């Protein structure tokens, strides 16, 4: 006899795997966004502070403005990726909780089935023992 919810268990297992993959992807995207943000911060820090002439000053100002704008965008992207990762984590936790609930039901069902089989086997053994005892008493008389 099979677990009556085995089809649902397979579906929940697949959903949990899909949620785990989505969490993994969103974590990788967050890590990439954080690395890009760190790289932009490092680039901004590397802009030279020595000014030789007004053209260099204008170029540095433009580079810093562009860098700060890019850093702001990357910070927004990083925050977005963190939010996506948290959402994926919540979905994965829920999928895992549902899967574990069904797995516990399956384990309990398996234990009940095993217990019933053992009781039936013990009943047969008891009947055999009673039958032998009756025959032994009958042959001794």
N, C-alpha and C positions, 0 to 999 in steps of 0.2 A: 504494500500500500504506500502511495506517495503522499507527500505533504500537499494538502488541498490548496494551499496558496503558493505553490511552487512557481506558477506563472508570474504572479505578482512579485514574488521574491526575485525572479530573474529581471523583471522590469525595474524594480527598485535598485538592484545591483548595477544595472546599466546606467540608470539615472545618477547614481552615486559616482560612477566612473566618469561620466560626462561632466558632472559638477567639479570633480577633482581636476580634470583636464582644464576646465575653464578657470579654476582658481590658479592653476599652475601658469597658464597663459597670462592672466592678469597680474600675477606676481612678477613674471618676467618683464612685462610692459612697465610696471612700476619701477623695477630696478633699472631698466634702460632710461626711463624718464629722470630718475634721480641721478644717474650717471651723467646724463646730458646737462642737467642743472649744475652739477658739480663742475663739469668741464667749462660751462659758460662762466661760472664764478672764477675759475682759475684763469680763463682768458681775460676777463675784466681786470684781474689783479696784475696780469702781465703787461698791460698797456703802459708804456713808458711814461714817466712823469717829467722827463727833461724836455723842455721846449726850446727849439733853436730859433724858430721864426714864427710869424703869424700863420703861415700855411700849415705848419706842423701842428700848431695849437688848434686850428680849425679841424684838421684831420683827426686829432686825438679826441676832440669834443664830439665829433660825429661818430667816431668809433665807440666811445663810451656810451653815447645816447643809444646807438643801435644795439650795443651789448646789453645795456640795461633793459631795453625793450624786449630783446630776445630772452633775457633772464626772467623777466616778468611772465612772458609766455610759457617758458619752461616750468616756472613755479606753478602756474595755473594748470599746466598739463600734469605735473607731478601730483598736485592735489586731486585732480580728476582721476588719475590712475589709482591713487590710494583709495578713493571712494569706490571705484570699480572693484578693487581687490577686496574691500570690506564687504561689498554686496555679494561677490562671488564666494567669499568665505562663509557668509550667512547661508547662502543657497547650499553650499557643500555640507555645512553642519546639519541643516534640515534634512538633506537627502541621506546623510549618514545615520541620523537619528531614526528615520523611517526604515532604513535597511536593517539597522540593529534590532529594532522592534520586531520585524518579521523574522530575523534570524533567531531571536529568543523564542518566538512562537514555534518555529520549526524545531528547535532544540527540545522544547517542552513536549511537542507532539511526538518526537522521536523517543523521548524518555517514557511517555505514556504507552506508546506502542510496544517498546521493549518490555516494559513492566507487564503489560497484558500478555505478551508472548511467554514470558517467564511464568506467569500465573497459570496459563493454560498448560505449559509443559509440566509444571509441578502437579497440577491436577491429574494429568495422565500418569505421572510417576506414582502418585498416591493411589490411584485406582489399580495400577499394576501391583503395587505392594500389598494392597488389601486383597486383591485376587489371589496372590501367592500365599498370603497368610491363611486365607480360607481353604485353599487346597491343602496346605500343609496340615491344618487342623483336621480336615476331613480324612487325609491319608493316615494320620496318627491315630485316629479313633478306631 
